[in-house]
Amino acid sequence: MPYKLHHPGTWNIQDIRPQATPFALLALLPTYDIDTELLERHYLIMQKELHPDRFVNKSPQEIETAEMMSAWVNRAYTTLKDPVLRAKSLLKIKGCVVDEGKVLQDAVLLEEALEWRQKLEDLESTKQQEQFQVDLQKAIKSCEHDFSQAWDQQDQQTLQQTYLRLSYLMKTLKTYLHKINSQVQQSLLKKLKSASSNT
């Protein structure tokens, strides 16, 4: 399926194929810095085109096909919304298969990953947590910029390396957010128990 931008109302759902890239499925050019507003607009158009109400009087086969198409579009949307999955999709377009275990084989990446892990384990005060999140988000933004530039320059080696770095940085962010949420929940439970014992 060629990469072409569609205008609202000009969709041809017969163009939807399971082998199409997420970018092609949502009629976006393959690039890391996607137009998020265009992504949302195209996704909503496709959802409307494939809505079950439009297939009420269709054959069972047509209904089943529309359901499959809708699933493909939903998966494409989820992929493009996620920084790591979007980067991985671009690597797939380039024919690159990256083994995320290679982080352990790259001394520089491994050292940085261990430093972030240690910082995460050492967090105590709220101020430290806030600064950690700010620093981590800056690192992620810088990594995304590097990946985007590498894609524009078609620098395959840098694409693979920055993808690995982006992957573990996003994992670190998820681990941090999970840790903070757990602490908040524990704090609320303590307050509830304290309030209960005082009544």
C-alpha positions in Angstrom: 0.0 0.0 0.0 1.6 3.3 -1.0 2.1 6.1 1.5 -0.5 8.7 0.7 -2.4 11.2 2.7 -6.2 11.0 2.5 -8.7 13.7 3.0 -11.8 13.2 5.1 -14.5 11.4 3.2 -12.1 9.9 0.5 -11.2 6.7 2.4 -11.4 3.4 0.6 -11.6 0.7 3.2 -10.6 -1.9 0.6 -7.0 -0.4 0.9 -6.7 -1.7 4.4 -4.5 -4.8 4.6 -3.0 -6.7 7.5 0.5 -6.5 6.0 0.3 -2.7 5.8 2.5 -0.7 8.2 0.7 1.3 11.0 1.6 4.5 9.1 0.0 3.2 5.9 -3.1 2.0 7.7 -3.7 5.4 9.1 -2.6 7.2 5.9 0.5 8.9 7.5 3.9 9.3 6.1 6.5 7.1 7.9 8.3 9.4 10.2 9.0 9.5 13.9 7.7 13.0 14.5 4.1 12.3 13.4 1.4 14.9 13.3 -0.7 13.8 16.4 -3.7 15.9 15.3 -3.7 14.2 11.9 -3.3 10.8 13.6 -6.3 11.4 15.7 -8.4 12.8 12.8 -7.6 9.8 10.5 -8.2 7.3 13.3 -11.6 8.8 14.0 -12.5 8.7 10.3 -11.5 5.1 10.0 -13.5 4.2 13.2 -16.5 5.9 11.7 -16.1 4.0 8.4 -15.8 0.7 10.2 -18.4 1.2 12.8 -20.7 -1.8 13.3 -23.8 0.3 12.6 -22.6 0.7 9.0 -22.7 -3.0 8.5 -26.0 -3.9 10.0 -27.5 -5.0 6.7 -24.3 -6.5 5.3 -23.4 -10.2 4.9 -21.7 -12.1 7.8 -18.5 -12.1 5.8 -18.5 -8.4 5.3 -19.2 -7.8 9.0 -16.4 -10.1 10.0 -14.0 -8.4 7.5 -15.0 -5.0 9.0 -14.3 -6.2 12.5 -10.8 -7.5 11.4 -10.1 -4.2 9.7 -11.1 -2.3 12.8 -8.8 -4.4 14.9 -5.9 -3.7 12.5 -6.6 0.1 12.7 -6.8 0.0 16.5 -3.5 -1.8 16.7 -1.9 0.7 14.3 -3.3 3.6 16.4 -1.9 2.1 19.6 1.5 1.5 17.9 1.8 5.1 16.6 0.8 6.6 20.0 3.6 4.7 21.8 7.1 6.2 21.3 8.9 2.8 21.5 6.4 0.9 19.3 6.4 3.7 16.7 10.2 3.6 16.6 10.2 -0.2 16.3 7.7 0.1 13.5 10.0 2.4 11.6 12.9 0.0 12.1 10.8 -2.8 10.7 10.2 -0.7 7.6 14.0 -0.5 7.3 14.2 -4.2 7.7 16.0 -3.9 11.0 15.3 -6.4 13.8 16.7 -5.1 17.1 17.5 -7.5 20.0 16.7 -5.5 23.1 19.1 -7.8 25.0 21.9 -6.0 23.2 21.7 -3.2 25.8 23.6 -5.6 28.0 26.3 -5.9 25.3 26.8 -2.2 24.8 29.1 -0.9 27.6 27.9 2.7 27.3 24.2 1.9 27.2 24.6 -0.6 30.0 26.4 1.9 32.2 23.7 4.5 31.7 21.0 2.0 32.4 22.6 1.0 35.6 23.0 4.6 36.6 19.3 5.3 36.1 18.4 2.1 38.1 20.6 3.2 41.0 19.1 6.7 41.0 15.6 5.2 41.0 16.5 2.9 44.0 18.0 5.9 45.9 14.9 8.1 45.7 13.6 9.1 49.1 12.2 12.7 49.3 9.5 14.2 47.1 12.0 16.7 45.8 14.3 13.9 44.7 11.4 12.2 42.9 10.4 15.3 41.1 14.0 16.0 39.9 14.4 12.4 38.8 11.3 12.6 36.7 12.4 15.9 35.1 15.8 14.5 34.3 14.4 11.3 32.9 11.9 13.1 30.7 14.7 15.3 29.4 16.7 12.3 28.5 13.7 10.7 26.7 13.1 13.9 24.8 16.7 14.1 23.7 16.7 10.4 22.7 13.5 10.9 20.6 15.2 13.9 18.9 18.3 11.7 18.1 16.1 8.9 16.7 14.1 11.3 14.5 17.3 12.8 13.1 18.7 9.4 12.5 15.6 8.4 10.6 15.7 11.5 8.5 19.3 10.8 7.7 18.6 7.0 7.2 21.5 6.3 9.7 20.7 2.6 10.4 23.3 2.1 13.1 22.2 5.2 15.1 18.6 4.2 14.6 19.2 0.8 16.3 21.3 2.3 19.1 18.9 5.1 19.9 15.9 2.7 19.8 17.6 0.5 22.4 18.2 3.6 24.6 14.7 4.9 24.1 13.3 1.5 25.0 15.1 1.2 28.4 14.5 4.9 29.2 10.7 4.4 28.7 10.9 1.2 30.8 12.6 3.2 33.6 9.8 5.8 33.4 7.1 3.2 33.7 9.0 1.6 36.7 9.3 5.0 38.3 5.6 5.8 37.8 4.6 2.4 39.2 6.8 3.0 42.2 5.2 6.4 42.9 1.7 5.0 42.5 2.5 2.2 44.9 3.8 4.7 47.5 0.7 6.9 47.1 -1.6 3.8 47.6 0.3 2.7 50.6 0.1 6.2 52.1 -3.7 6.3 51.5 -4.1 2.9 53.1 -2.2 4.1 56.2 -4.3 7.2 56.5 -7.5 5.1 56.2 -6.3 2.7 58.8 -5.4 5.6 61.1 -8.7 7.3 60.6 -10.5 4.0 61.2 -8.7 3.3 64.5 -9.5 6.8 65.8 -13.2 6.4 65.3 
